[in-house]
Each structure stands twice: as structure tokens, then as C-alpha cells.
Amino acid sequence: MNVAAYELRSNYFEENGDSEVAQHQVRTLFKMFNDPGLDQVVGETKGLVPLNREALDEGLWKALPKSRVVLGYSQPFEAADGTLEQLREIASEGYRLALSGNLSTECLETFSHPSHTLVVNVTDYKPDELQDRVAGLREFKSTITAAGVDTYDDLEFCKALQFDYYQGHFLFKPAVKRQSIPVNRLTMLRLLSKLHDPRIQISEVEKLVAQDVALSYKILRYTNSAFVALRRQVSSAGHAVRLVGLEMVRTWSSALLLSSVDNKPRELMTSALIRARMCELLGETMGTSEEESFLSAGLFSLLDALLDCSMEQALSELPLSENIKSALTKGSGPIGQALRCTIAYEQADWDNVEFYGLPSSAIREKYMAAVVWARQINGGLLK
């Protein structure tokens, strides 16, 4: 399963009832989504940019590269509304649209083209009603997107109805909770366990990395790349450990091992890396010496989804500190708060984006920095 687009959502809101402030935030958001801005946020994937009424009226969409975005408009409208003509103009300019699947027949016929998609929130329907709705929408040429797909059971049902795209949080859940971890994944976990043993020495890390040919090769390649920009050539895994440090090599090795899990989308690992860096950056604001614990919690926060087992079962194989384990299973402590804040930002759950009084602008900057870092790691280390 491949990612077709990332939905780029923002918490534009009115401060003290000031609509001018809210609209200024909307304009700022659209300025970010030029070609370089999109590259940082979504990489080579398309971005799904929601339009609100003001963005539509002001024509803010004209600044967006049509080859890189899908423009979403989820608000209801009728054929007699001016909205229909505005959206028709957008479509005539070559932009792809994502519209509600609950529009009138006349509206749906207007955008009956494979470049546009009709979004159906599956949580609004009973199974038989959903089947009838999809059958009705198949009369049009537009593709159909299932939204609100939050479990793998939802996904399988929607696949049976032959939706074209699937949107939801199912990716971050175990597909099937196994009673035991498969041997190949258990081997990977045991290597992770050794890497994260707090008593491990640098010489032992050197040996572990050198024993895994693929791991050693990728770390050497990345260490010598322009991303790391060392002044000297690195000739061995041991040399890499000594030059960039134990924690950095441990992070790289962990990312490589987790990304080796088969039958899982690569974007799952990208999300784990974003969470890792975001948690680390939030941890740095507390002035503690535990930044690596914040990073580890973020990196392992999708371990259950990667291994298709419970988080408790996955963590039982790793010698992580109780602070990290409690953060991952209970969301407790400062590390747990960093993880909750990160996941809330990831899911646009703006009411829960908070971290010990840190301004929302600072949290946003850290998340964007985490996205850039994760894409750098993904493009250089994990490719």
C-alpha cells in the first residue's frame, strides 16, 4: 500500500474573535505550500490542501503548484451557489479536487472526472447503507475516497467495496495482534535490545554493526554522504561510531532495523522518525539530560503497528527504562506528554497540542523541523 497524498491541515483560528488574524494565518499557510515548502512537508508525494470559504473567495489556491496538490473543499454547497462556479474555475485550471460525496447529483455530474475524488466518511453509514452509497457514486467518473478508516477491519470492508483511496488512522494500528512475534522479527528485536542496553560499550556497538553486513554498509554510506557532511572519509563501522557518537549510531541502527520489517508501508517508518525527532526537540526545552529517552519513545511509539502485537508484548523484549516504557504504554511523565503532544499534532487534534506552556508557534516550528529531519534520514539512510 502506497501513500497517495498527505492532508495538510492547519489550526487557523480566531484569536479574541479577530477574523483578520485568522485569515492572516490562512494566507501564511498557503504561502508555505509553494514547491520548496511542499518538498519539505510531503517529499515527492502530493499534498491535500483543504480550502475554507475565505481561501476560495480570495483565490489563494492560485499560488499552489497544480501538479503537487489536491484541493479539498468539504463544505456543502448547491448547484445554484456561487461556490459551484468557483470550484469549476479551479478544475478548469487543471487542479484536482476532493469534494464531499454527499453533494447533489447536478454537482457530482459537474466534477465527474477521474482527476477528482469524492470523499465518503464511512463512520456516517451502516454497512449496507455504505455499500448502496458507493454503488450510487460509481455512476460518476470520479474516484472515491473512504475517510474515517481507523482500523484494519474498516480497511478490509472498504476494500471489498472497492474504494480507490483510504484515509484514516488504520496505518498506526496492528493489522492483527499476534500471540507471538515471528522469528524474523524477534531476531530484529533482540538486536535492538542489545543496541539499547544501557550497559553497552562503544566497542560492542562497533561489533554488532559490523556483524550485520547490510546494516554496516548503509551506515557507512550515510555517514560518508553530504547529509552528514563529515570532513573526513569514514572507513569502517567502528570509525563511524567514534566519529558521530554512540547515540547517533544507535538511532540510525534502530531506524534501519525497524525499516527492515516486511509487509509494512515505508511511511510508517517515516512517522516513527518524525515522532522521534519531535519528542527529542520537545525534551530539549526542559533542560534535562534525557533527550535520547524522548527520541527513543518517539521512535518506538509505532512498534506495535510494525510488529502486529501489543505494545506491552513488544516492549518486553527491549531493555528500555521504566520512564520510556511508562510513556509508551500509559502516556505518563514528561516523555509521555511529549509523545501525546506529538501524536496530537500529527492528527490535527489541536485541543491537545500542548507541552508545559510552550507557545503553539514553537511547537509548530519543532514539528516542521522534525519532518525535515525525518525526510532527510528517509532519503539518505533508509533508501
ABEGO torsion letter per residue (X at the ends): XBBABBBBBBBBBBBGGBAAAAAAAAAAAAAAABAAAAAAAAEABBBBBBBBAAAAAAGAAAABBAAABBBBBABBBBAABAAAAAAAAAAAAGBBBBBBAABBAAAAAAABBAABBBBBBAAABBAAAAAAAAAAAAABABBBBBBGBABAAAAAAAAAAGBABBBEAAAABBABBBABBBAAAAAAAAAAAAAABAABBAAAAAAAAAABAAAAAAAAAAAABAAAGBABBBABAAAAAAAAEAAAAAAAAAAAAAAABBGBBAAAAAAAAAAAAAAAAAAAAAGBAAAAAAAAAAAAAAAAAAAGBBAAAAAAABBBBAAAAAAAAAGBEAAAAAAAAAAAAAAGBAAABBBGGBBAAAAAAAAAAAAAAAAAAAAAAAX
